[in-house]
Structures are given as structure tokens and as C-alpha cells.
Amino acid sequence: QVQLVESGGGLVQPGGSLRLSCAASARFFSIYAMGWYRQAPGKQRELVADIAGFNGGGRTNYADAVKGRFAISRDNAKRTVYLQMNSVQPEDTAVYYCNTVQRNWDWGQGTQVTVSS
């Protein structure tokens, strides 16, 4: 079973930056389109960014709420996907998770991001 381990969250002031990491134990990690999701209290989990697998030319997509501020990337050799979060806002406060775009794997524990002054 694939394990997902998210890290890099924390408390950050509005306008600040964070870089999240997600390490996956998947043997064929590179073939999967990967996504970063978030879940705020009382809200459903939502996809905020995704990146294509190795056949997809590195294509990325972003939710409107984060477009221009967040950047997703991946290192297939390290089986890791990243989320660079810039110009964060209080509404970005949530637990952040990674998974395939099809949500193939069990969820990890997530990493808490709190944006507050």
C-alpha cells in the first residue's frame, strides 16, 4: 500500500510563503498525475493544484483561488511533489494533502497550514 507523507506546514503571516512537500512510496510514482488538496474546517476537501505524470509534459492546473500564488512541482527521482505557496492569505488556512488526481491512494496525515497575524 502506498504511503503519503506531507510536511512543511506551519504558522505563517499573511503575505508570507511556505513550501510543502509530499513523499510517496509508490513504485511507479512518475506515471501518476499528482494533486495537492486542502480541507478547511467545516468544508469539503478540494483540489487546489495538479501536475501531469511523465507523459503530460509537466502540465499544471490551479484552482482559481490559488492561481498566480501557488506553484506545484515534482521530483520523480525522489517520488516527491511540492507546493510552493506565496502571498498566502487567511483563507488558505487548511490541512493540505497530496494524492493522485484520481485519489487512488489512502490519504496521509496531511500538514496544517495556518495563515494568521
C-alpha positions as CSV (number, residue, x, y, z in Angstrom):
1,Q,0.0,0.0,0.0
2,V,1.3,3.4,-0.9
3,Q,2.1,5.8,1.9
4,L,1.9,9.5,1.5
5,V,3.8,11.8,4.0
6,E,3.1,15.5,3.8
7,S,5.3,18.0,5.6
8,G,6.3,21.7,5.6
9,G,3.2,23.3,7.1
10,G,3.1,25.7,9.9
11,L,2.1,29.2,11.0
12,V,2.7,31.9,8.5
13,Q,1.7,35.6,8.4
14,P,-0.4,36.9,5.6
15,G,1.7,37.6,2.6
16,G,4.3,35.1,3.6
17,S,5.4,31.9,1.9
18,L,5.6,28.2,2.6
19,R,6.8,25.2,0.7
20,L,5.0,21.9,1.3
21,S,6.4,18.5,0.4
22,C,4.8,15.2,-0.1
23,A,6.8,12.0,-0.3
24,A,5.1,8.9,-1.8
25,S,6.2,5.3,-1.6
26,A,4.7,4.4,-4.9
27,R,6.9,2.3,-7.1
28,F,5.7,3.9,-10.4
29,F,5.2,7.4,-9.0
30,S,6.2,9.2,-12.2
31,I,3.3,7.9,-14.2
32,Y,0.7,9.4,-11.9
33,A,-0.8,12.9,-12.2
34,M,-0.5,14.3,-8.7
35,G,-2.5,16.8,-6.9
36,W,-2.4,19.0,-3.8
37,Y,-5.7,19.2,-1.9
38,R,-6.8,21.1,1.1
39,Q,-9.6,20.9,3.7
40,A,-10.6,23.8,5.8
41,P,-12.7,23.3,8.9
42,G,-16.3,22.6,8.0
43,K,-15.5,22.4,4.3
44,Q,-15.1,19.6,1.8
45,R,-11.6,18.6,0.6
46,E,-10.8,20.4,-2.6
47,L,-8.1,20.1,-5.3
48,V,-6.0,23.2,-5.5
49,A,-3.2,22.2,-7.9
50,D,-2.3,19.3,-10.0
51,I,0.6,18.3,-12.2
52,A,0.7,15.7,-15.0
53,G,2.6,12.4,-15.0
54,F,5.6,11.8,-17.1
55,N,3.6,11.7,-20.3
56,G,2.0,15.0,-19.7
57,G,4.9,17.4,-20.3
58,G,4.8,18.9,-16.8
59,R,1.4,20.4,-17.4
60,T,-0.1,22.0,-14.3
61,N,-3.5,23.3,-13.3
62,Y,-4.7,25.5,-10.5
63,A,-7.9,26.4,-8.7
64,D,-8.8,30.0,-9.3
65,A,-8.4,30.8,-5.6
66,V,-4.6,30.0,-5.8
67,K,-3.7,30.8,-9.4
68,G,-0.7,33.1,-9.6
69,R,0.2,32.5,-6.0
70,F,0.9,28.7,-5.7
71,A,3.2,26.5,-7.8
72,I,3.2,22.8,-7.9
73,S,6.2,20.8,-9.0
74,R,7.6,17.3,-8.7
75,D,10.8,15.3,-8.5
76,N,10.1,11.8,-9.8
77,A,13.5,10.5,-8.7
78,K,12.6,11.5,-5.1
79,R,9.0,10.5,-5.5
80,T,8.0,13.8,-4.1
81,V,5.6,16.5,-5.1
82,Y,5.9,20.1,-3.9
83,L,3.6,23.1,-3.4
84,Q,5.2,26.5,-3.2
85,M,2.8,28.8,-1.5
86,N,3.4,32.5,-1.9
87,S,1.3,35.6,-0.9
88,V,-0.7,33.4,1.4
89,Q,-4.0,34.6,2.8
90,P,-6.1,33.7,5.9
91,E,-8.4,31.8,3.6
92,D,-5.6,29.5,2.7
93,T,-5.7,28.1,6.2
94,A,-6.4,24.4,6.0
95,V,-4.9,20.9,6.2
96,Y,-3.1,20.2,3.0
97,Y,-2.9,16.7,1.5
98,C,-1.5,15.2,-1.6
99,N,-2.8,12.3,-3.7
100,T,-3.2,11.3,-7.3
101,V,-5.7,13.3,-9.3
102,Q,-7.8,10.2,-9.2
103,R,-7.4,9.8,-5.5
104,N,-6.0,6.3,-5.9
105,W,-4.2,6.1,-2.6
106,D,-5.1,6.2,1.0
107,W,-4.8,9.7,2.4
108,G,-1.8,10.7,4.5
109,Q,-2.0,12.7,7.7
110,G,-1.8,16.0,5.9
111,T,0.1,19.1,7.0
112,Q,-1.6,22.0,8.8
113,V,-1.2,25.5,7.3
114,T,-2.3,28.4,9.4
115,V,-2.2,31.9,8.0
116,S,-2.6,34.5,10.7
117,S,-1.0,37.6,12.0
